[in-house]
Amino acid sequence: MSCMSRQKIILGITGGIAAYKTPELIRRLKDRGADVQVVLTRSAREFVTETTLQAVSGLPVRTNLWDKEAEAAMGHIELARWADLVLIAPATAEIMARLASGAAPDLLTTLCLATGAPIAIAPAMNHVMWSNPAVQENRQKLADRGFRILGPADGDQACGESGPGRMLEPDDIVKAVTAPIAVAEVGPAPLAGKNVMITAGPTIEPIDPVRFISNRSSGKMGYALAASARDAGASVILISGPANIPLPDGVDSISVESAREMFAAVHANIDDVDIFVGAAAVGDYHAADVKPEKIKKSHENLSITLVKNPDILSSVARLKDGPFTVGFAAETENLHEHAFGKLENKNLDMIVANLVGKGRGFDKDDNAVEVFWHEGERAFPLMNKKTLAGELVTLIAERYQVSLQTDTKTELPSIAVRD
Ligand SMILES: Cc1cc2nc3c(=O)[nH]c(=O)nc-3n(C[C@H](O)[C@H](O)[C@H](O)COP(=O)(O)O)c2cc1C
């Protein structure tokens, strides 16, 4: 049985040029065993015909809130209850505005207000429209309310220009909406009985009693991973640097400040850990000489000597009979090359890599990542970090199971534990 059997999807199609890809999207969702009920906006009917969509979906297409015949068969409230998921692809700037404001002038927006099902949208528009502050504000509002925002992708556009605003390809949309269901398919608790340790947040390295060196990590990704690993049945230890977000319920936590404190906390608790996920943004250096008093502004120039911190990830990955080890790489360029380098050099089992800077990655609610392991890789499009965490935990659980059967790691000399 496919992993999407019995899933009931309302596919809302709105008036963007990318609507021409929706027959293909429907076909792929149906290939995965989903029932797809299409709802078209008035503008969408300019781009794709009801006849095509009905033929591909196998169900009469709904277009109008005031269709007496359709309402008599399955009223809009019944339809809203019927759905396991509402997927809007393509999602125009206009539908995002209607959804963000809570307006319900048509069938699709009324369904979105009336449904208890998760709602995912795949925005598609010209890149200038996408970067318009009004659209970005609406995107943020929707993400904050728990809508899953799938994409958009960056690339050539129908208008002849290039930039972020392309609808994700049907395959990527299908992958993004089917992964959480895959968790249910492998059983309610794929990590039951497993001990998972996750590091999260930034570290801070003092310079004097009032100043420190740190980074922009918010801890959101690591905390979301801890919650997802807990939901997957694991006993979770979360070792966190200073993060300004609530700790997830049901996980054991240890708070630390510096990289060396994090290193010590990790190694003091690593013995029975099956899976280690290093999501913290650990400082690479600390000040050689932490001044006992506040440094005065008396010199024109001031140099601070920095000393390398121990590498937590490598030290765990090199432990004899150590855990399955997953690292994170935040890069500003050459993602693929740097991520593969770290996977090999640090002797990791998997690495989750993302581009940061220019508004991406740190301190955002959404993230897009690429995951690499020795035999493969998988890309996850831009989505809410909580959703992404669920998908990453599913993949980590899968790869961990594979690693139990085939140990692909080479043993490297261990790293001395420094204080
Ligand atoms: C040829 C054409 C292409 C369009 N493509 C897009 C698009 O890709 N994205 C978008 O947000 N709006 C696009 N629009 C504008 C929308 O169709 C318009 O805002 C409409 O009101 C959307 O309504 P709906 O969201 O109810 O479908 C396009 C309009 C035309 C005429």
The ligand as an SDF file (V2000), in Angstrom:
LIG
                    3D

 31 33  0  0  0  0  0  0  0  0999 V2000
   -1.7060   36.1440  -17.5190 C   0  0  0  0  0  0  0  0  0  0  0  0
   -1.7630   36.3410  -16.0250 C   0  0  0  0  0  0  0  0  0  0  0  0
   -0.8990   35.6470  -15.2240 C   0  0  0  0  0  0  0  0  0  0  0  0
   -0.9260   35.8140  -13.8380 C   0  0  0  0  0  0  0  0  0  0  0  0
   -0.0490   35.1390  -13.0670 N   0  0  0  0  0  0  0  0  0  0  0  0
   -0.0440   35.3350  -11.7310 C   0  0  0  0  0  0  0  0  0  0  0  0
    0.8660   34.6180  -10.9200 C   0  0  0  0  0  0  0  0  0  0  0  0
    1.6880   33.8020  -11.3860 O   0  0  0  0  0  0  0  0  0  0  0  0
    0.8410   34.8480   -9.5780 N   0  0  0  0  0  0  0  0  0  0  0  0
   -0.0270   35.7360   -9.0150 C   0  0  0  0  0  0  0  0  0  0  0  0
    0.0340   35.9080   -7.7970 O   0  0  0  0  0  0  0  0  0  0  0  0
   -0.9220   36.3940   -9.7710 N   0  0  0  0  0  0  0  0  0  0  0  0
   -0.9660   36.2160  -11.1070 C   0  0  0  0  0  0  0  0  0  0  0  0
   -1.8620   36.9050  -11.8760 N   0  0  0  0  0  0  0  0  0  0  0  0
   -2.8230   37.7900  -11.2170 C   0  0  0  0  0  0  0  0  0  0  0  0
   -3.9760   37.0090  -10.6030 C   0  0  0  0  0  0  0  0  0  0  0  0
   -4.6360   36.2170  -11.5940 O   0  0  0  0  0  0  0  0  0  0  0  0
   -4.9730   37.9880   -9.9500 C   0  0  0  0  0  0  0  0  0  0  0  0
   -4.3440   38.6320   -8.8540 O   0  0  0  0  0  0  0  0  0  0  0  0
   -6.2360   37.3010   -9.4970 C   0  0  0  0  0  0  0  0  0  0  0  0
   -7.0530   38.2810   -8.8480 O   0  0  0  0  0  0  0  0  0  0  0  0
   -5.9900   36.1340   -8.5660 C   0  0  0  0  0  0  0  0  0  0  0  0
   -7.1930   35.6200   -8.0590 O   0  0  0  0  0  0  0  0  0  0  0  0
   -7.2760   34.2490   -7.2710 P   0  0  0  0  0  0  0  0  0  0  0  0
   -6.1920   34.2770   -6.2480 O   0  0  0  0  0  0  0  0  0  0  0  0
   -8.6500   34.2820   -6.6690 O   0  0  0  0  0  0  0  0  0  0  0  0
   -7.1430   33.1450   -8.2560 O   0  0  0  0  0  0  0  0  0  0  0  0
   -1.8640   36.7230  -13.2530 C   0  0  0  0  0  0  0  0  0  0  0  0
   -2.7500   37.4050  -14.0980 C   0  0  0  0  0  0  0  0  0  0  0  0
   -2.7000   37.2200  -15.4540 C   0  0  0  0  0  0  0  0  0  0  0  0
   -3.6820   37.9810  -16.3120 C   0  0  0  0  0  0  0  0  0  0  0  0
  1  2  1  0
  2  3  1  0
  2 30  2  0
  3  4  2  0
  4  5  1  0
  4 28  1  0
  5  6  2  0
  6  7  1  0
  6 13  1  0
  7  8  2  0
  7  9  1  0
  9 10  1  0
 10 11  2  0
 10 12  1  0
 12 13  2  0
 13 14  1  0
 14 15  1  0
 14 28  1  0
 15 16  1  0
 16 17  1  0
 16 18  1  0
 18 19  1  0
 18 20  1  0
 20 21  1  0
 20 22  1  0
 22 23  1  0
 23 24  1  0
 24 25  2  0
 24 26  1  0
 24 27  1  0
 28 29  2  0
 29 30  1  0
 30 31  1  0
M  END
$$$$
